[in-house]
């Protein structure tokens, strides 16, 4: 596969993952109004992540961003996208309890970190490197927010 084609597929897959997470969190914001602020903020951040990821495509032509072929070949991005889309279908269930929503969100965010999906990109651009680090930092922040909400929920239960 041509490197730019592999990179474009990786970018689109990652952007769709971020958009799917945003849809899940927007759904949770509607479903759980007491915690709307938590879910709405994370939904907006996921939308921003999708924009950042798509911005990487602008840097393919100038060569400041490339794809690590070893990381792309595993199909991890497409597998995770399918997993996230399945979680969205599950999230649409009317009976999904708040605690399960938190567990689902923690699983999704933790899995993103564990799978190192964003390490598929290589860059010699300090700006792009910072963008990728910022995304990873926000994913860590999401896991911490969710863990805090889970701790509070367990304390009430």
N, C-alpha and C positions, 0 to 999 in steps of 0.2 A: 504494500500500500504506500502511496506517495506520502511523504512526511506531512505536507500541508493538509492532505485529506485526513490523515490520522489525527492531526492536531485539531482540525475543524470538527471532526466527530467527537473528540474528547471535550472540546469547548461546548458544543451543543448539548452533549449528554450531561455535563456538569451544570450547565445553565438550567436544563430541564429538571435536574435533581433539586436545585435551589428553588425553582418555581413550584415544584410539587410540595416541598416543605412549607413554602409560603402559603399554599392553598390549605394545607393541613392546619396550620396555625391560625389562619383566618377563620376556618371552620370552628376551631376551638374557641376563638374569641367570641364568636356568635353563640356558641353552645354554653359557654361558661362565663357569663357576664361578670361575675365577681372577680375573675382573673383576666378580664379583657385586656388590661394594660400589658400584662406579661406576654400574652399571645400576639397582640397587635404589634408590639415592638419587635418581637422575633420574626413575625411575618414580613414586616417592612425591611428588616435587616436581610432576610433571605432574598427578597426582591432586589435589594442593592447588590447582594452577592451575585445574583444572576447577571445583573448589568456589568459588574466588574469582570465576570468570566467572559461575557460576550465581547468586552472591550479588548480582551487578549487577542481576539482575531485580527484586530487592527495592527497588531505588532508582529504578525506572522510574516508578512511580506518584507518588512525591513530586517527580519532575522533576529530581532531582539527577544523573541519568544519562539521556542521550539518545543517539541514533545519528546519525552524520554520513551523511546520505542519499547524498551523493556517493560515499562509500567503500563503502556497502552495495550500490549498484546494479550494481557490476561483477561480482557473483557470486563474488568471490575466495574467500570463506570456504567455500562449497560445493565449489568446484574444489579447494581445498587439502585439504578433508576427503576427497574422493574419492582424491586423490593419496596421502594418509596411509593410507587404508584399503588401497590397492593395495600400499603398502610393507609393511603388516602381513601381507598375503597372501604377499608375497615373503619376509618375515622367517620365516615358518613353514616355509620350505624347510629340510630336514634338512641340506643341503650348504652352507648359507650360511657362508662363512668369517668369522672374526673381523674381518679388515680390511674386508670388505664391510659388516659390521654397523656398524663405526665410520663408514665413508663414508656409509652410509645415514642414520645418526643426525645426522651433521654436515650433510648436505644438508637434512634435515627442519628442524633447528634454524635453520640459516642462512636457509632459505627463509622461515621464520616472521618472522625479523627483516627480511629484504629486502622482504617484501610488506606490512609494517606493518599486519598484520591487526587489531591491537589499537587502532589509531588510528581505527577505526570509531566508537569511543565518545567522547562529549563529556561532561564532568562539571564541575560547579561545586563539588563536594565534595572537600575536601583529602584526606580518607580514601580516597575512590575513586581520585583522581588518584595517590595514593601506591601503592595496590594495583596499578594499571596499570603504574606505573614499576617496582615490585618484580618484577612478572611479566617485564617486558622485561629487567631486570637478571639475573634467573635464567636467561632464555633465553641471554643473553650468557655467563653462567657455564657453561651446558651446552656451548656451542660451544667454550669454552676447555678444559673438561675433555676433551672428545672430541678436540680438536686435540692436547692433551698425550698422550693415549693413542695417537693415530695416530703421533705422532712417536716414541714408545717402540716401537710395533709396527714401524715402518719401520727403526728402529735394530737390531731383533732379526732382521729379515728379510733 
